[in-house]
Amino acid sequence: MPRRKRNAGSSSDATGDSDDSGEHEKTDSSQSDGNTRANTRLTRASLRLSQSSQEAPPDIKHVVDRDESPPRTPTGNAQSSESDIDVSSPSASHDESQNKDPSQKDSDSDPSHRPKRRRFHESYNFNMKCPTPGCNSLGHLTGKHERHFSISGCPLYHNLSADECKVKAIDRDKQDDERSQNQTEESRHATRHQAATPRQVRYKEKVVEMRRKRDSPVSKEQKEKNMEHRQSHGTTREPLLENITSEYDLELFRKAQARASDDLEKLRLQGQITEGSNMIKTIVFGRYELDTWYHSPYPEEYARLGRLYVCEFCLKYMKSQTILRRHMAKCVWKHPPGDEVYRKGAISVFEVDGKKNKIYCQNLCLLAKLFLDHKTLYYDVEPFLFYVMTEADNTGCHLVGYFSKEKNSFLNYNVSCILTMPQYMRQGYGKMLIDFSYLLSKVEEKVGSPERPLSDLGLISYRSYWKEVLLRYMNNFQGKEISIKEISQETAVNPVDIVSTLQSLQMLKYWKGKHLVLKRQDLIDDWKSKETKRGSKTIDPSSLKWSPPKGT
């Protein structure tokens, strides 16, 4: 009876299996006792198996062979299917558990085995590999995990072995325990202006002595070793750090690396980040610090940084404020490359050819992807022209926004991608970019439309622009009959976009077999009042100095 009570209590998270055991107890008590003993023995066996797998990492393969759950996706989550409901969800229904194979029912209903299987797959994903060449993804820089999937946790990248990382982890834990004990004892007798304790004084003298020993220059043999390591591994390995600074400072750096790697691993296990995802949270761009919105495929050594530093003129990206400051001291760019095709006041627009200025356009696309969800163009920039809008002051031409356009578009798209930088949003610059794109279409004597799909903010901006264009046209129109074709030819807006905008404004009606365009004076008066108060920025066609490129 005690065994039966313990088994029933241990399967509290498998409601379907506990109901089955209750029915068997009512029908046949002797059979229930036998099943209870069998389940108890199975529980103990599975516990011993899980303990042995934790103590001996090389034998972890046997646990994988026993697991019949489906393969995991790259994000570490199971693929959605009916067969894995009972494995991935502890709150699976009783009906779902009954549909399983009777031969697997006992092992799957075992309460000690199923949580182990879930945690195993959440922690380790064998479909992913470490990007470091020659690494088998075993071990972790923190010494606390059996596998890793990124450079930040790779022992090989940091010129260490998995065993060395485990030894260092044990030493760090011992030091942390000693420090916490000493702080607890000292806090009992601490006062607000207490002098340094004898232990703190001895520790400070020890650190000073260790740093004093590092005053000697790097030996010739060490320089040759560092050079040979750099030539053989390049950027796939961390540079050798021995004898560059004192052992104390190097150990502090290693501790910081391990702590950062451990924090990233915790975030990965919680599902807040996935391998290969962008971890750039902010960028420093000119005098602004901008929060990013979406993932951008920067190189991994930059993507795993929390903050990225970008030159606002040439758009090169850097790792630290010091590198950016040195770059700005010698950067000769003060405006985008290409031809200045528009200027009025402080606003200018530059036409940049993706074929002639490939690096700049690629950096511009990478920067734009941080704030766009549907953008897919990053490196193939040669077939596109980029029109970059800037605002000038005494320091240079600062990036406001841009839009890209295909050199040869068979569907007459006048915009492929459009972006206003976050610091210039809600100031009228987005509509200026849209208006400029339609101005180019008018010069080309074409009817244009943006490429789909539009982003959420892009769709809002375009609908607002089309509404203003139609209301302005209605306000200036003096005739009795109006044609959508005439509106399209005069404004260069696609007829489909005109019809959808008229329908949203309830200005298009069907009456007696004909479509009628209603001139709603209330909407026109409301638009005129907002226009005078807002004083929105506009594009002056007379300030455009541009002719269509050849071959378009």
C-alpha positions in Angstrom: 0.0 0.0 0.0 2.8 2.6 0.7 4.1 1.8 -2.8 0.8 2.4 -4.4 0.4 5.7 -2.6 3.8 7.0 -3.7 3.2 6.0 -7.3 -0.1 7.8 -7.4 1.3 10.9 -6.0 4.2 11.0 -8.4 2.0 11.0 -11.5 0.1 14.1 -10.7 1.0 15.8 -14.0 -0.3 12.9 -16.1 -4.0 13.1 -15.5 -5.0 10.4 -18.0 -2.7 7.7 -16.6 -3.8 8.3 -13.0 -7.5 7.9 -14.1 -6.6 4.5 -15.7 -5.0 3.3 -12.5 -8.1 4.3 -10.5 -10.3 2.2 -12.7 -8.1 -0.8 -12.4 -8.1 -0.6 -8.6 -11.9 -0.8 -8.6 -12.1 -3.9 -10.8 -9.2 -6.0 -9.5 -7.2 -5.1 -6.4 -4.6 -7.9 -6.9 -4.0 -6.8 -10.5 -3.6 -3.2 -9.3 -1.0 -4.3 -6.7 1.0 -6.1 -9.4 0.8 -3.1 -11.8 1.8 -0.8 -9.0 4.9 -2.8 -8.2 5.8 -3.0 -11.9 5.4 0.8 -12.3 7.5 1.3 -9.2 10.3 -0.9 -10.5 10.1 0.9 -13.9 10.3 4.3 -12.1 13.4 3.3 -10.2 15.0 1.9 -13.4 14.3 5.1 -15.3 15.7 7.2 -12.4 18.9 5.2 -12.4 19.1 5.5 -16.2 18.7 9.3 -16.0 21.2 9.6 -13.2 23.8 7.5 -15.1 23.2 9.7 -18.2 23.9 12.8 -16.3 27.1 11.4 -14.7 28.5 10.0 -17.9 28.0 12.4 -20.8 29.4 10.1 -23.5 26.6 7.6 -22.9 24.0 10.2 -23.6 23.4 8.6 -27.0 21.5 5.7 -25.3 18.9 8.2 -24.0 18.5 9.5 -27.5 17.9 6.0 -28.9 15.2 5.3 -26.4 13.4 8.6 -27.1 10.8 8.2 -29.8 9.7 11.9 -29.9 9.9 13.7 -33.2 12.9 15.7 -34.3 13.2 19.3 -33.1 13.1 22.4 -35.2 16.1 24.8 -35.3 14.4 26.9 -32.6 14.5 24.0 -30.2 10.7 23.4 -30.2 9.1 20.2 -31.4 7.3 20.1 -34.8 3.6 20.2 -34.4 2.1 16.7 -34.8 -0.6 14.6 -33.1 1.9 11.9 -32.1 4.0 14.1 -29.8 1.2 15.8 -27.9 1.6 13.7 -24.8 5.4 14.1 -24.8 5.7 17.9 -25.3 2.7 18.9 -23.2 2.4 17.7 -19.5 -1.3 18.7 -19.6 -2.4 16.4 -22.4 -5.9 15.1 -22.3 -7.0 11.6 -21.3 -8.4 10.9 -24.7 -5.1 11.7 -26.4 -3.2 9.4 -24.1 -5.5 6.5 -24.8 -4.9 6.7 -28.6 -1.2 5.8 -28.1 0.3 2.4 -28.7 -0.5 0.1 -25.7 3.1 -1.2 -25.8 4.4 2.3 -25.1 1.8 3.3 -22.6 3.7 2.2 -19.5 6.9 4.0 -20.4 5.2 7.2 -21.6 3.1 7.4 -18.5 6.1 7.0 -16.2 6.2 10.4 -14.4 10.0 10.4 -13.9 10.8 9.6 -17.5 8.7 12.0 -19.4 9.9 15.3 -17.8 13.5 14.1 -18.3 12.7 13.7 -22.0 11.2 17.2 -22.3 14.2 18.9 -20.6 16.6 16.9 -22.7 15.2 18.2 -25.9 14.8 21.8 -24.6 18.4 21.9 -23.6 20.1 20.1 -26.6 19.3 20.3 -30.3 21.3 17.8 -32.3 20.2 19.4 -35.6 22.3 22.4 -35.0 26.1 22.8 -34.9 28.6 25.3 -33.7 29.9 27.5 -36.5 33.5 27.2 -35.4 35.4 25.1 -38.0 36.4 21.7 -36.5 34.2 22.0 -33.5 31.9 19.1 -32.5 29.6 21.3 -30.4 30.5 19.4 -27.2 31.3 21.3 -24.0 30.5 24.8 -23.0 32.6 27.8 -22.0 30.8 28.0 -18.7 31.6 24.4 -17.9 27.9 23.9 -16.9 26.4 22.6 -20.1 27.2 19.6 -22.3 26.7 21.2 -25.7 26.8 24.6 -27.3 25.6 26.1 -30.6 27.2 29.5 -30.9 30.7 31.0 -30.8 30.0 32.7 -27.4 29.9 29.3 -25.7 32.5 27.5 -27.9 35.6 26.3 -25.9 37.5 25.7 -29.1 37.0 29.3 -30.3 38.4 30.5 -26.9 41.4 28.2 -27.3 40.2 25.9 -24.4 39.0 22.4 -24.1 35.8 21.2 -22.5 37.6 19.7 -19.5 39.5 23.0 -18.9 36.2 24.9 -18.9 34.8 22.5 -16.3 37.8 22.9 -14.0 37.6 26.7 -14.3 33.9 26.6 -13.5 34.7 24.6 -10.3 37.3 27.2 -9.3 35.0 30.1 -9.9 32.3 28.5 -7.8 34.7 28.0 -5.0 35.9 31.6 -5.2 32.3 32.8 -5.2 31.4 30.8 -2.2 34.4 32.1 -0.2 33.6 35.6 -1.2 30.0 35.3 -0.2 31.0 33.8 3.2 33.5 36.6 3.9 31.0 39.3 2.9 28.4 37.8 5.2 30.9 37.8 8.2 32.0 41.3 7.5 28.5 42.6 7.1 27.6 41.7 10.7 30.1 44.2 12.1 30.0 46.7 9.2 29.5 50.4 9.7 28.9 53.2 7.2 32.5 54.5 7.2 34.4 51.3 8.0 38.0 51.1 7.0 39.2 48.2 4.8 39.5 44.9 6.6 42.9 43.1 6.8 41.7 40.5 4.2 40.8 43.3 1.8 44.2 44.9 2.3 46.0 41.7 1.6 44.0 41.0 -1.5 44.7 44.5 -2.8 48.5 44.1 -2.2 48.3 40.7 -4.0 46.6 42.3 -7.0 49.1 45.1 -7.2 52.0 42.6 -7.1 50.5 40.5 -9.8 50.0 43.5 -12.1 53.6 44.7 -11.4 55.0 41.5 -12.7 53.4 42.2 -16.1 55.6 45.3 -16.7 58.0 43.2 -18.8 57.5 43.4 -22.5 56.2 40.5 -24.6 58.9 38.1 -25.5 59.9 37.4 -29.1 58.8 33.8 -28.8 55.4 34.9 -27.7 55.1 37.3 -30.6 56.0 34.5 -33.1 53.5 32.2 -31.4 50.8 34.8 -31.7 51.6 35.5 -35.3 51.6 31.8 -36.2 48.2 31.3 -34.4 46.7 34.2 -36.4 48.0 32.9 -39.7 46.7 29.4 -39.1 43.3 30.2 -37.7 42.5 33.8 -38.8 39.2 35.0 -37.3 37.9 31.6 -36.6 39.7 31.5 -33.2 40.1 34.1 -30.5 43.7 35.6 -30.4 46.1 34.2 -27.8 45.7 36.4 -24.7 48.5 35.0 -22.5 51.2 37.5 -21.5 49.3 40.4 -23.0 48.2 41.5 -19.6 48.5 40.3 -16.0 47.1 36.9 -15.0 44.7 38.6 -12.6 43.2 40.8 -15.4 43.1 37.9 -17.8 41.2 35.8 -15.2 38.7 38.7 -14.8 38.2 38.8 -18.5 37.6 35.0 -18.6 35.1 35.3 -15.8 33.2 38.0 -17.7 33.2 35.9 -20.9 31.8 32.9 -19.0 29.2 35.0 -17.3 28.0 36.6 -20.5 27.9 33.2 -22.2 25.9 31.7 -19.3 23.4 34.6 -19.5 23.0 34.0 -23.3 22.5 30.3 -22.7 19.7 31.0 -20.1 18.0 33.3 -22.6 18.2 30.6 -25.2 16.7 27.9 -23.0 13.9 30.3 -22.0 13.1 30.8 -25.7 13.8 34.5 -25.7 16.5 34.1 -28.3 17.3 31.4 -30.8 20.6 30.4 -32.4 21.4 32.6 -35.4 18.9 35.3 -34.3 19.9 38.9 -34.0 21.0 39.9 -30.6 21.6 43.6 -31.5 19.4 45.6 -29.2 20.6 49.1 -30.0 22.7 50.9 -32.5 24.6 54.2 -32.0 24.0 56.2 -35.2 25.3 59.8 -35.1 24.1 61.5 -32.0 21.2 59.0 -31.6 21.0 55.7 -29.9 18.2 53.7 -31.6 16.4 50.6 -30.4 16.2 47.9 -33.1 12.9 46.2 -34.1 13.8 43.2 -36.2 16.6 40.8 -37.1 19.3 41.8 -39.6 21.9 39.4 -41.0 25.0 41.1 -39.8 28.1 38.9 -39.5 27.9 36.8 -36.4 30.8 38.5 -34.7 28.8 41.7 -34.8 25.3 40.2 -34.5 26.0 38.7 -31.1 26.9 42.1 -29.7 24.3 44.0 -27.6 25.1 47.3 -29.3 26.4 48.2 -32.7 28.2 51.4 -33.7 27.5 52.7 -37.2 29.0 55.7 -39.1 26.1 57.9 -40.2 27.9 58.9 -43.4 29.5 55.8 -44.9 27.3 53.3 -42.9 30.2 51.1 -41.8 29.5 49.2 -38.7 31.9 48.8 -35.7 32.1 47.0 -32.4 32.9 49.8 -29.9 32.8 53.5 -29.3 36.6 53.8 -29.5 36.7 52.2 -33.0 33.9 54.5 -34.1 35.6 57.6 -32.7 38.9 56.7 -34.5 36.9 56.0 -37.7 35.1 59.4 -37.6 38.4 61.2 -37.2 39.6 59.9 -40.6 36.3 59.3 -42.4 36.2 61.7 -45.4 32.5 61.1 -46.3 30.0 63.8 -45.5 27.2 62.7 -47.8 26.1 59.6 -49.6 28.0 58.6 -52.8 26.3 59.2 -56.1 24.6 62.1 -57.8 22.6 64.8 -55.9 19.4 64.9 -58.0 17.3 67.1 -55.7 18.0 70.0 -53.2 15.8 72.5 -51.6 16.9 74.1 -48.4 18.5 71.6 -46.1 16.8 68.6 -47.8 18.8 66.7 -50.5 18.2 63.4 -52.4 21.1 61.4 -53.8 20.8 58.7 -56.5 23.2 55.8 -55.6 23.8 53.0 -58.1 23.9 49.6 -56.4 26.5 48.5 -59.0 28.8 51.4 -58.6 28.6 51.7 -54.8 28.0 48.1 -53.8 29.4 48.2 -50.2 27.5 51.4 -49.3 24.2 49.9 -50.6 24.7 46.6 -48.8 25.4 48.4 -45.5 22.3 50.5 -46.1 20.2 47.4 -46.6 21.6 45.8 -43.4 20.8 48.9 -41.5 17.3 49.1 -42.9 16.5 45.5 -42.0 16.8 46.4 -38.4 13.6 48.4 -38.8 11.8 46.4 -41.5 10.1 43.0 -41.2 9.5 42.0 -44.8 12.8 43.1 -46.3 14.7 40.3 -48.1 17.3 42.2 -50.2 20.7 42.4 -48.5 23.6 41.7 -50.8 22.2 41.5 -54.4 22.0 45.3 -54.8 23.4 45.7 -58.3 19.9 45.7 -60.1 18.7 48.6 -57.9 19.0 52.3 -57.6 18.8 53.8 -54.2 17.5 57.3 -53.5 18.8 58.5 -50.2 17.3 61.6 -48.6 19.5 63.7 -46.2 19.2 66.7 -44.0 22.3 69.0 -44.1 23.9 71.0 -41.3 27.4 72.3 -40.6 28.7 68.7 -39.9 27.4 67.0 -43.1 24.3 65.4 -44.7 22.5 63.2 -42.2 20.5 60.2 -43.3 16.8 60.7 -43.1 15.5 57.8 -45.1 15.7 56.1 -48.5 13.8 54.1 -51.0 15.1 51.6 -53.6 13.9 51.1 -57.1 14.5 48.5 -59.7 16.4 49.7 -62.8 14.1 47.6 -65.0 10.7 46.8 -63.5 8.3 44.9 -65.7 5.4 45.6 -63.3 6.2 49.4 -63.2 7.0 49.3 -59.5 8.4 52.7 -58.5 9.5 51.6 -55.0 11.0 48.3 -53.9 11.8 49.2 -50.3 11.2 52.4 -48.4 12.4 53.4 -44.9 12.3 56.5 -42.8 14.8 56.4 -39.9 13.1 56.2 -36.5 14.5 59.5 -35.3 12.8 61.3 -38.3 9.4 59.5 -38.2 6.1 61.3 -37.8 7.6 64.5 -39.2 6.4 64.3 -42.8 9.6 62.8 -44.3 7.9 59.5 -45.2 5.4 61.3 -47.4 8.2 63.3 -48.9 9.9 60.1 -50.0 6.7 58.7 -51.4 6.0 61.9 -53.2 9.5 61.9 -54.7 9.0 58.4 -56.0 5.8 59.4 -57.8 7.6 62.5 -59.1 10.2 60.3 -60.8 7.3 58.3 -62.3 5.8 61.5 -63.7 9.1 62.4 -65.3 9.3 58.9 -66.8 5.7 59.3 -68.0 4.7 56.0 -66.2 2.1 55.0 -63.7 3.8 53.6 -60.6 3.0 51.5 -57.5 4.9 50.2 -54.6 6.1 46.6 -54.5 4.1 44.3 -52.3 4.0 43.3 -49.5 4.1 46.6 -47.7 5.2 46.8 -44.0 2.7 47.9 -41.4 4.1 51.5 -41.2 4.6 51.6 -45.0 0.9 50.7 -45.7 -0.3 53.4 -43.3 2.0 56.0 -45.0 0.9 55.0 -48.5 -2.8 55.1 -47.6 -2.4 58.5 -46.0 -0.5 59.8 -49.1 -3.1 58.4 -51.6 -5.9 60.0 -49.5 -4.2 63.4 -49.7 -3.5 63.1 -53.4 -7.1 62.3 -54.2 -8.6 65.0 -51.9 -6.2 67.6 -53.4 -7.2 66.6 -56.9 -10.9 66.8 -55.9 -10.4 70.2 -54.4 -8.8 71.6 -57.6 -11.2 69.8 -60.0 -13.8 72.1 -61.6 -15.5 69.8 -64.1 -18.7 67.7 -63.8 -17.4 64.3 -64.9 -14.3 62.7 -63.5 -12.4 59.7 -64.7 -10.2 57.4 -62.7 -7.9 57.1 -65.8 -7.4 60.9 -65.9 -6.6 60.9 -62.1 -4.0 58.1 -62.7 -2.4 59.9 -65.6 -2.1 63.2 -63.7 -0.9 61.8 -60.3 1.0 58.7 -61.6 -0.9 56.6 -59.1 -2.0 53.2 -60.2 -5.8 52.9 -60.8 -6.0 49.9 -58.5 -4.6 52.1 -55.6 -7.0 54.9 -56.6 -10.1 52.6 -56.5 -9.1 51.1 -53.1 -8.6 54.5 -51.6 -11.9 55.8 -52.9 -13.7 52.8 -51.5 -12.1 53.3 -48.1 -13.2 57.0 -48.1 -16.7 55.9 -49.2 -16.5 58.1 -52.3 -17.1 55.3 -54.8 -20.8 54.2 -55.3 -22.6 51.9 -57.7 -25.8 53.4 -59.0 -28.0 52.3 -61.9 -25.3 50.2 -63.5 -22.6 52.8 -63.2 -19.8 53.6 -60.8 -20.0 57.1 -59.5 -17.3 59.1 -57.7 -18.7 61.3 -55.0 -17.1 64.6 -54.1 -17.4 64.7 -50.3 -16.9 68.3 -49.3 -16.7 67.4 -45.6 -13.5 65.3 -46.2 -12.0 68.0 -48.4 -12.7 70.8 -45.8 -11.2 68.6 -43.0 -8.1 68.0 -45.2 -7.7 71.7 -45.9 -7.8 72.7 -42.2 -5.2 70.1 -41.3 -3.0 71.1 -44.2 -2.9 74.7 -43.0 -2.2 73.8 -39.4 0.4 71.2 -40.1 2.4 73.0 -42.8 3.6 69.6 -44.1 6.9 69.2 -45.9 6.5 68.9 -49.7 8.6 68.1 -52.7 9.2 71.0 -55.2 9.3 69.6 -58.8 11.3 72.6 -60.0 14.2 71.6 -57.7 14.6 68.2 -59.4 17.6 67.8 -61.7 17.2 64.3 -63.0 16.6 62.4 -66.2 15.6 58.7 -66.4 18.6 56.4 -66.5 19.4 54.8 -69.9 17.8 51.4 -70.5 14.7 52.1 -68.4 
